[in-house]
Amino acid sequence: MAAFWRPGPRNLITDVGGVRVGHAGDAGLKSGSTVALFDAASTASVAILGGAPGTRETDLLSPENTVGGIDALVLSGGSAFGLDAASGVQSFLRQQGRGFAVAGFNVPIVPAAILFDLANGGDKDWGLHPPYREFGAEAASAASLDFAIGSVGAGIGCTTATFKGGIGSASIRLDSGVTIGALVAVNALGSTTIGATRHFWAAPFEIGEEFGGLGLPSPLPTDASRPRTKFAPKPGTNTTIGMIATDAILDKPAAKRLAIAAHDGFARAIFPSHTDFDGDLVFAVATGRSGLSLDIRGAGSVELGAAATVVMARAIARGVHAAEPAPGDLLPAWRQG
């Protein structure tokens, strides 16, 4: 499919300079964690639009608060237990001397968000302590420029209303030379496909055949406008959590606006989204590695925001498209037809 924008060489968030990603998890548990490491402390903010979020250290990302840069971000399964993954990442970074300097100590800054995957058919009998701290440390140590998408890391146990979910990622390089990328764990209450079809809601933004090349159904099915959701939703049992990253130079208020714009990608790729039963959240990170400072209060902000919408929608569809079937699954993978 023809596209106005082109992806970076990997079509991953790591096309943004200064970003590396790693996964860890357990197939029997049907859960895991995904970590994004930043080569240097990077400007960040967050926008939370779902009604049931689970987070760690998100208050410090508010534009009015003191800490100016973060060292890593964590997306994890495990519901509230998964917040332990950030502690494992902190331990890894502390060994490297990374962190916010205060009173002679370096404190690694690692915000995190979690999704609910406890009731997905996996064996959660982990004993006294959940394994997510170890997952966080393993994922951080495995972080690299090339990483898998689909049923890996925080995406191992993800589901949507109709198919398995998963980890997705995508990138765009703008004419200005700025790169923007998305990383997302898709565990939505709603559906990423239209009605009873296999066509993705994100189809208008697809580049090539990165998530199947089916385009939009023609004509649209009569049930397209009927919400398809998980049976008997309960608060806290669903979530799409993600991050948007750019190598442009942004301040914290501009990063906040970028996170808000990326939520439009949720709405373009998942129906319904931002429900009372989702914890929908987007972190936004600016590494500044391009050295380019856009006109973020004018036309430059419009283009960057539009690109954030597109790249997030594509990442969501790619996460579902790449999911693989596994023993004990409660839903089919998209590739199973």
Secondary structure, 3 states (H helix, E strand, C coil): CCCCCECCCCCCHHHCCCEEEEEEEECCCCEEEEEEEEEEEEEEEEEECCCCCCEECCHHHCCCCCCCCEEEEEEECCHHHHHHHHHHHHHHHHHCCCCEEECCEEECCCCEEECCCCCCCCCCCCCCCCCHHHHHHHHHHCCECCCCCECCHHHCCCECCCCECEEEEEEEECCCCCEEEEEEEEECCCECECCCCCCECCHHHCCCCCCCCCCCCCCCCCCCCCCCCCCCCCCCCEEEEEEEEECCCCCHHHHHHHHHHHHHHHHHHCECCCCCCECCEEEEEECCCCCCCCCCCCHHHHHHHHHHHHHHHHHHHHHHHHCCCCCCCCCCCHHHC
